[in-house]
């Protein structure tokens, strides 16, 4: 048995489920050392009993995460190391500020 859109929406409403399409151009999921980028995705926000869930469909590409200038400056200020050393430590620790600072200050 196949439900039409109206019947499906009515059933979802009875169960307290609301869905909404979200128009967007790009979705970026950031992990420690990479980013997953989805261009022109189809994004649906589903609210069920107060909990929001997002469903994302589209073609994803992975790229290396960029280290922000702000993070590099923070590591430099905390450790007294050069920009090159701070950037390298951030890259090696997957962008984790605390780990990069500890890595650079352990030898002091």
C-alpha positions as CSV (number, residue, x, y, z in Angstrom):
1,X,0.0,0.0,0.0
2,X,1.5,3.3,-1.1
3,X,0.6,6.6,0.8
4,X,0.2,9.8,-1.1
5,X,2.0,12.9,0.1
6,X,-1.1,14.3,1.9
7,X,-1.8,11.0,3.8
8,X,1.9,10.7,4.7
9,X,2.0,14.3,6.1
10,X,-1.2,13.6,8.1
11,X,0.3,10.5,9.5
12,X,3.5,12.3,10.5
13,X,1.5,15.1,12.1
14,X,-0.4,12.5,14.2
15,X,2.8,11.1,15.4
16,X,4.2,14.6,16.3
17,X,6.7,14.6,13.4
18,X,7.2,17.8,11.5
19,X,9.5,18.1,8.4
20,X,10.8,21.2,6.6
21,X,12.9,21.5,3.5
22,X,15.9,23.8,4.0
23,X,17.2,25.6,0.9
24,X,20.9,25.8,1.0
25,X,23.9,26.0,-1.3
26,X,26.5,24.0,0.6
27,X,26.9,21.8,3.7
28,X,30.3,21.5,5.4
29,X,31.0,18.8,8.0
30,X,34.2,19.5,9.8
31,X,36.2,16.8,11.5
32,X,39.6,17.0,13.1
33,X,41.7,17.1,9.9
34,X,39.3,17.1,7.0
35,X,36.1,18.6,5.8
36,X,33.2,16.8,4.0
37,X,31.6,19.3,1.5
38,X,28.2,18.7,-0.1
39,X,27.5,21.2,-2.9
40,X,23.8,22.0,-3.7
41,X,22.4,19.5,-1.2
42,X,18.8,18.5,-0.5
43,X,18.4,19.2,3.3
44,X,15.4,18.3,5.3
45,X,14.9,19.2,8.9
46,X,12.8,16.8,10.9
47,X,11.5,17.6,14.4
48,X,10.2,14.6,16.4
49,X,9.2,15.2,20.0
50,X,11.3,18.3,20.2
51,X,14.5,16.8,18.8
52,X,15.8,18.2,15.5
53,X,17.4,15.9,13.0
54,X,18.8,16.9,9.6
55,X,18.8,14.6,6.6
56,X,21.3,15.7,3.9
57,X,21.4,14.2,0.4
58,X,23.9,15.0,-2.3
59,X,27.4,14.3,-3.7
60,X,30.1,14.8,-1.1
61,X,33.8,15.5,-1.6
62,X,36.5,15.4,1.1
63,X,39.2,18.0,1.5
64,X,41.9,18.8,4.0
65,X,40.7,21.2,6.7
66,X,42.2,24.6,6.7
67,X,43.9,25.8,9.8
68,X,42.5,29.2,10.8
69,X,44.8,32.2,11.3
70,X,43.2,32.7,14.7
71,X,44.1,29.2,15.8
72,X,47.7,29.6,14.6
73,X,48.0,32.9,16.5
74,X,46.6,31.4,19.6
75,X,49.2,28.6,19.6
76,X,51.9,31.1,18.8
77,X,50.9,33.3,21.8
78,X,50.6,30.4,24.2
79,X,53.9,28.7,23.2
80,X,56.2,31.4,21.9
81,X,56.8,29.4,18.7
82,X,56.9,30.6,15.1
83,X,53.9,30.6,12.8
84,X,55.4,27.7,10.8
85,X,55.8,25.6,14.0
86,X,52.3,26.5,15.3
87,X,50.7,25.6,11.9
88,X,52.7,22.3,11.8
89,X,51.6,21.3,15.3
90,X,47.9,22.1,14.5
91,X,48.1,20.0,11.4
92,X,49.7,17.1,13.2
93,X,47.0,17.2,16.0
94,X,44.1,17.5,13.6
95,X,43.4,21.1,14.5
96,X,43.1,20.5,18.2
97,X,44.4,23.7,19.9
98,X,45.1,22.1,23.3
99,X,47.0,19.2,21.9
100,X,49.0,21.5,19.6
101,X,50.0,23.7,22.6
102,X,50.9,20.7,24.7
103,X,53.0,19.2,21.9
104,X,55.0,22.4,21.5
105,X,55.5,23.1,25.2
106,X,56.4,19.5,26.4
107,X,60.1,20.1,25.6
108,X,60.4,23.3,27.6
